[in-house]
C-alpha cells in the first residue's frame, strides 16, 4: 500500500512539473490595416513541436513554454512573420502584412481564404467564448478550437518498398525485360542523408539511379538510330566466383542551338510545408538557373498551388528574363497542398501555348506532400497519362526533408515521360539546368525498353542489379502500347547483371519443378555469345517502335583490367548494396569500394567522382568497425 501511495505521489509531482513548464496563450490574427480576421493561419512556436491554426474568427489557443517565446505565423498571400511574446502575455493580437502579388494571384488567395473561413466555421462548436483583455489591452472572441488542431512535427518521408532482384536460371527464365531509367534522384537524396550524418533508409537506395548519376564516356551514335548500345564483362568484385556484365546506352547529343523551342510551365508548390530554406528558397534558385538558359523562342508560364491553384505569370518569352525572375521572387509559402488542382491548371496552361514542333513540358517543384484536391496516386496518374499522350511531358524536381514523398514524385515522373531529380543543393540545380540543359528538356527517344536473352552455354543464372521498379513482362517488349522510360539528348544509361557462370559449383537457384509434358533443350548456338541485347525505342513523334540488337562475346578479365567507367559503376553498385545491406552483397566492403573508385576517377571535371569517395567515407563512419572510416 505504501509503495502504491509513493507511485501516486510521484505521478502527481511529474504532472505538476510538466504543467509548470508550459502555459496557454490565447489570441487572434487579423490583416494589418483592415483588421479583418484571418482563418486558417498556421501559428507555431519557433523551433518547437506544437502548432495550431486560427479559427473562423481568427482566434487561436496554443500551449507554449514558460518565459519569452517567438511565434512564427504562415498564411498564403501574407508575409511569414515572427512575433515575440512576453512572459506575462495572456491575450495577443497579431497583425499580418499582405504580400505583394499580381492581380491574378491576389484573386487566387481571396478564393482560398473564403474556403478556409467556411471550413473553420464548419469545424467550430456552438457559441463564442469571450475573453477579456488583460495586460495586452486586447479584446478577442474565439470559438473553441476544433479537435486535433495540435500537431507534432515528425518524419513522414515516404518511399516505395524495393524487393531486390534474385537470381534466375538461364534455362528456366532466359529473358530479362525492363524499362530504362535515367533518373538520378536517389543518389542526391542519399547524399543529403549522409551529409546530415544519417544512413539512408534501405528503400531510398535505388542502385540503378546511383549508377546512372555519373557520366560515362560511351561514344555517341553515328547511324540513323538516336541510341548506341555497348556491352562488356569482367570478374565481379564482390563475388569473384561470378562475373559482372555491363550494358551501356548513349543518346545522341544535340547542341543547344539545335534544341527545339520550349513551352514550359513551372508548377511550384507554395504550401506551408515548402517554407524551409531547402525548399521554396532553393526552388527559386534552381528555376532561376533555368531561366538564364532560355532563348527568345522559349516561353515560360508560372502556376502556383497551395490551398488552391493560380496562374502567377502567363506564357512569357525567354527574352523577358527580368519579368520571369521578378515573378519567382514574389513567391512565398503558406497553406495546404492542392497538388492535383495545380497539375490540372499547369497542363491547361501548357495546352493553351502548345508548340507543335517544340518541347512542351510541365516542371513541378515540390516536396510531394499533396493533401488537398486530386492527390491519390491513381487520380494523378490518370491525369498525367492523358496529357502525356497529347505531347505534354512532366519533369519532377523534389526538394526538402522530413515530409518528402519520394514514392509519389517518382510515379509522377515515370508516368509523365519526364525525368526526376532531387535537388539537395544549388550545385545539383546547376547540373540539372545548366550542365545538362538539353538532356533535361529534350527527349530524343521515348518508351525505351531492353530485353536480354542469356545463353545457358555460358550462363547458369543471372540477376539484374537494381531496376526493381522498372521490370516488365517479357511480352511487354514488343507491345508498343506499353509505356517505358525516355532518353534525353546526350544521356547515358548503364545496367549491370551479376552472372553465375555455367558449370559453377554453386547451389541451384531454380524455384520451379521440372515440367512433365515438355523438356527444355539448349540448341546449337554460336560458340562465344554470352547474351543478346535487344532494344526498342520510339522517336518522340512516333507511335511505332524500332528494334536494335547487340551481342556480347564471352571474355574473362579482372575488374582491375576493365575500363575506368566499368570500374566506377561497379564501385557505385557495390556501395549501393552495402547501403541496402543487400542479401547479395557477398564480400562487399567500404574499403573495396574506395579502392575501386580511387582508381576510377578518370577525367572528373565537375568533381562528382571525388565527392563520391567522401560519401563512402561518411557511410563507413556510420558503420563502426569499418577500416574505411579510419582512412
Phi, psi and omega in degrees: 000318180296321179297318179297317181297322179295318179295323179294317177298319179297319179295318180295320180295319179297317180297318180296321180296316180296315180297327181290342183271350179229162175215162179260134174245143179240148181191181176220151180243128181229160174284132179297137180096296183275341183057031176283129179296143182246121180264140176086014176288135176274121179245124186221141172291124182298131182064016178255185185252332185265147178213166183208160175243142180292151183270193185299331180267008182082003185275159178203158169231139184212132173280124182230160177295155174293157182088185181293143184220148173251122175263143177246129183242131180232135179202129181303130179091358180231154180291137173293129186232151174243134185235129178275126181252123181290156182299330184262007182285133177246318177241135182227149173244124183241130181252125179262139179269125177297144174280163180265117182227169175291164182301318183295321179290323178299319178296322178301313184290328175296319178297316180295322181297320178298319179298319182291320179298316179298320180294319180293322178296321181293329183275339185291147178271180186298142169074163177246142179254125184266133178242125179281141177290146177238250186296333185273351180054047180231134173258131179221156175235129182217135172281154175304142185290141176301154180297138175088017182282339178276131185228141170267140176269128180209171185287119178237026179300147188225128180228142176288143180294144177247117175262103191301141180297137176261175175282145176233140179285142182290336179281320181282319183226078185287346183252140173230123187233133179203164176268147177290164178216117178254006180291155179232008190301320184300320183295312182291331175291318175300318178302319178301314179299310184294321178293338176268007179076027181232145170281139180288153172299148182303322183284352174277349185264098173258106191299322181297326179286331173294313180300315186279001174293331186265149177274135178240145190272056171286146179285142180292151179297146180246346181270203182280337178287143181278359183229142173246146181246137177227145179221147169197175183210157180202172177296136181288125185292329183267357174204096189288352173279350180250171175240159181241126179255133177249131173242120183241141176237145177228126178273151180299136178278136178236123180292155186304324183286347179262352179290129180301159178298151185247137171250099187251143171236116174279118177254108193245126176283115178244027179288170183301330182289350183263012187285335185302157184299330181269015178241256186303316177302321178287327174303313181300315179299315183297312183290333176295325177295324177291318181302323181293341180270352186290149177254164181304330181284344180279154177229146178227133169240156181234123174244136176243157175216140172219249174290340175214176181245147180208156179269111180276321183221121175291170182308123186232133181300149179298343178287340181263060185296322181299319179298317181293316181295322178297320179296321178295319182297334183286342190290136175224156186264147175165140176109180178275184193239095178268068185298319181298318178297321179296318180297318178300314180292322179297316179294322178299319179293318178296320180294324181293339182241026187303134176253115186299320181255017184247187179259107182257117191209138170261132177245110183262134178239116188197168168266358175084006185272071180280129179220007178224142177077196180298105185230351180290153181303319182296315180297311181297319180299317181294321177300312186291319180295322179298316181286328177301319181292342176273354179098014177251113185265167183231125171249147187236131174244119179263144182222154166089187183205163177095312178234023186292131183250078182298319184298320181290318183291322178297320179298316181301313181294319181299316183281342183263010181056039180230180178257163185232120179233142172257121183261102181262348178199173184294328180298322178293324176296318180297318180296317184294318190251351179244298183298322184239043184305310183296315181294327180291323189252341188241116180273129178258337180208133180243165180049053182273121181237150175238140172225122183250129174253124183264141181269112182296348176295330181244341187240117173281313178205167185210160168215142177277129181273107183085196180063024183301324181266015177242006182293144178237159170289150182301324181288345178290339186298316182267003180267105184289352176275351182275123181288149177209184186285161181245156176245134175268168181302127177079358182293149170244149176227135179230135174232142179242140171240133171268126189246131167265116184297150176301139179084000180293145181273071179231161180294137179300144183248008180285129179257009185247134177293152176301147180286149183271324190254356177209159180234147176262133178230140178281123181281163174295128185219167180309143192295329192237020180268118178279319182198165174237130177262127172246137181230135173241141177212161172239143170291152189308327183263000186260159176246354180250135185275161176245148183252137173230152178223155178207135180255141174255115176283151182291139174202158176234122175213147177292151179297331180292337179267355181286162179302156183306314182295325177296315180297323181293312182291331175293320178297317180295318179297319179296319178299316179299321179291328175292317179297325179276350189052053185298144175293345183250019185286346175057236181262024181299146178207155177297326179299316181292322177301315180297318180299313179298313186289325178298323181275000184238021181292324177052216176278112187233066188297329181266354177079015183291323180287324175296320177297323179303318179301320180292323179293322177298317180296322178295318178297321179297324178296330179277356177244093184306142176095350181284132177297326182298331181291344181258001181276000000 
